[in-house]
Amino acid sequence: MATRHVLNDLASAYEMKSGQRVAVESVGGVAALKRIEDGEAFDIVVLAVDAIDRLVASGHVDATGRVRIARSGVAIAVASGARHPSIDDEAAVREAVLAARTIGYSTGPSGVYLMRLFERWGIAERIASRIVQAPPGVAVGALIARGEVELGFQQLSEMIGLEGIDVLGMLPPQIQTMTVFEGTIGTDANARPKARAFLDYLASPDAGDAKMRHGMESC
């Protein structure tokens, strides 16, 4: 889901440039993996690097055609109008987490990272009852806007433009994590040359501005 907005924008731009229609379906990474591993046909998949690694190992994607598309860091948000805790450094973020009534994160790479971070801080058990993990395909920001989460963490690209939340900023550099997203072609792709051309466009300098607009960086 982290790449859905940028991919939709780039698909539209590519259609205008090339005349080739591109259909994008965005689902949570866990759901995407299951559908692919269950044998669903597709031409291109865009997922975090570790998920692409898994699909390569299982033979579902072309191991030689991988393209790095973008990378994204983790942002922190609260409900619009709520108090803005300090997130200036690692200690401040830890204190904000400890003070929060509920803490939200996703099932994606950022969520896995945060679980490990909370364990390293020695607070995982202390806050376990206050953790709210967004279901696959549901943005943490949506839970914040509905009042189900007080302090939320997710890829910046999934928080930009959401109504009902205030994005406080990014995780401080000393605890930031960058998720790299790659695209590749399905082993049984029906439109391999067209898929290759679109992947090349996604990795080209022409796609850079769209990535920046949606809180991502070119790799």
C-alpha positions in Angstrom: 0.0 0.0 0.0 2.9 2.4 0.6 3.5 2.7 -3.2 -0.2 3.0 -4.3 -0.4 6.8 -4.8 3.0 7.1 -6.6 2.2 4.1 -8.8 -1.2 5.5 -9.8 0.4 8.8 -10.6 3.2 7.2 -12.6 0.8 4.8 -14.4 -1.3 7.8 -15.6 1.8 9.7 -16.7 3.1 6.7 -18.5 -0.2 6.2 -20.3 -0.1 9.8 -21.6 3.5 9.4 -22.7 3.3 6.0 -24.3 -0.3 5.4 -25.1 0.0 2.1 -23.2 -2.7 1.5 -20.6 -1.5 0.3 -17.2 -3.8 -1.2 -14.6 -2.6 -0.9 -11.0 -4.2 -2.8 -8.1 -2.9 -1.9 -4.6 -3.3 -4.3 -1.6 -1.4 -4.9 1.6 2.0 -6.6 1.1 0.9 -9.6 3.1 -2.1 -10.1 0.9 -0.1 -9.5 -2.3 2.4 -12.2 -1.3 -0.4 -14.7 -0.6 -2.2 -14.0 -3.9 1.0 -14.4 -5.9 2.1 -17.5 -4.0 -1.4 -19.0 -4.6 -0.8 -18.7 -8.3 -2.6 -15.5 -9.3 -1.3 -14.2 -12.7 0.3 -10.8 -13.0 2.8 -8.9 -15.1 4.6 -6.7 -12.6 4.8 -6.8 -8.8 6.1 -3.9 -6.6 6.9 -4.8 -3.0 9.6 -4.3 -0.4 12.9 -5.9 -1.1 12.5 -8.7 1.5 9.2 -9.7 -0.1 10.7 -9.7 -3.6 13.5 -11.9 -2.2 10.9 -14.4 -1.0 9.2 -14.4 -4.4 12.5 -15.0 -6.2 13.3 -17.9 -3.9 9.9 -19.5 -4.6 10.3 -19.0 -8.4 7.3 -16.7 -8.8 9.2 -13.7 -10.3 12.1 -13.0 -12.6 15.2 -12.9 -10.5 17.2 -11.1 -13.2 14.7 -8.3 -13.9 14.5 -6.6 -10.5 14.4 -2.8 -10.6 14.8 -0.5 -7.6 11.9 2.0 -7.7 11.9 4.0 -4.5 12.6 4.1 -0.8 10.6 5.5 2.1 11.2 6.4 5.7 8.8 6.1 8.7 6.8 9.1 9.8 4.9 9.7 13.1 1.4 11.2 13.3 -1.3 12.2 15.8 -4.9 13.2 15.3 -5.5 16.7 13.9 -5.5 19.2 16.7 -4.1 16.8 19.3 -1.0 17.7 21.4 2.2 17.3 19.5 4.8 15.4 21.5 8.5 16.0 20.9 10.1 13.6 18.5 13.4 15.5 18.3 15.6 12.5 19.2 15.4 8.9 20.1 14.8 9.6 23.8 11.9 11.9 23.0 10.3 9.3 20.7 10.6 6.7 23.4 8.9 9.0 25.9 6.1 9.8 23.5 5.5 6.1 23.0 5.4 5.5 26.7 3.0 8.4 27.2 0.6 7.4 24.4 -2.8 5.8 25.2 -2.5 3.7 22.1 0.3 3.1 19.6 -0.3 2.1 16.0 1.8 0.5 13.3 1.3 -1.6 10.2 1.8 -5.2 9.2 4.5 -4.1 6.7 8.3 -3.6 7.1 7.9 -0.5 9.3 5.8 -2.5 11.8 8.3 -5.3 12.0 11.1 -2.7 12.6 9.1 -0.9 15.3 8.4 -4.1 17.2 12.2 -4.7 17.3 12.8 -1.1 18.3 10.4 -1.4 21.2 12.1 -4.6 22.3 15.5 -2.9 22.1 14.2 -0.1 24.3 13.0 -2.7 26.8 9.3 -1.5 26.7 7.7 -4.1 24.5 5.9 -5.9 27.3 5.0 -2.7 29.1 3.1 -1.3 26.1 1.8 -4.6 24.6 -1.8 -3.9 25.7 -1.7 -0.5 24.0 -0.5 -1.7 20.6 -2.9 -1.5 17.7 -1.7 -3.1 14.5 -3.5 -1.9 11.4 -5.1 -4.8 9.4 -3.4 -5.4 6.0 -4.4 -2.7 3.5 -5.6 -0.3 6.2 -3.6 2.8 6.8 -2.4 3.6 10.3 -3.5 7.2 9.6 -7.1 6.1 9.1 -7.0 4.6 12.6 -5.6 7.8 14.0 -8.3 9.9 12.3 -11.0 7.6 13.7 -9.6 7.9 17.3 -8.5 4.3 17.5 -4.8 5.2 17.7 -3.2 8.2 19.5 0.3 7.9 18.2 0.9 6.2 14.8 3.9 5.1 12.8 4.0 4.3 9.1 5.7 5.1 5.8 5.4 8.8 5.1 3.9 8.0 1.7 0.9 6.4 3.4 0.2 9.4 5.6 0.6 12.3 3.2 -2.7 13.9 2.3 -4.8 11.9 4.8 -7.5 14.0 6.4 -7.9 14.0 10.2 -4.2 13.6 11.1 -1.2 15.8 11.8 2.1 14.4 10.6 4.7 15.3 13.3 7.7 14.4 11.1 10.0 11.6 10.4 11.7 9.2 12.9 14.9 10.9 14.0 18.0 9.8 12.0 19.5 7.7 14.7 16.4 5.4 14.7 15.1 5.9 11.1 14.7 2.9 8.8 14.3 3.1 5.1 12.2 0.5 3.2 13.4 -0.1 -0.4 10.7 -1.0 -2.9 11.5 -3.0 -6.0 9.6 -4.1 -9.0 10.0 -7.1 -11.1 8.2 -9.3 -13.7 6.1 -12.4 -13.0 7.6 -15.6 -14.2 4.5 -16.3 -16.3 3.9 -12.7 -17.3 1.7 -12.3 -20.4 3.1 -8.9 -21.5 6.8 -9.2 -20.7 8.1 -6.5 -23.1 5.4 -4.0 -22.1 6.1 -4.8 -18.4 9.8 -4.3 -18.9 9.2 -0.9 -20.5 7.0 0.3 -17.7 9.5 -0.9 -15.0 12.2 1.1 -16.8 10.0 4.2 -16.7 9.4 3.7 -12.9 13.2 3.7 -12.3 13.9 6.6 -14.7 14.6 10.2 -13.7 11.2 11.1 -15.2 9.6 9.4 -12.2 11.5 11.4 -9.6 9.1 14.3 -9.1 6.1 12.0 -8.5 8.1 10.0 -5.9 9.0 13.2 -4.0 5.4 14.4 -4.0 4.3 11.2 -2.3 7.0 11.2 0.4 9.4 8.8 -1.3 12.9 9.0 -2.7 14.5 7.6 -5.8 17.0 4.8 -5.2 
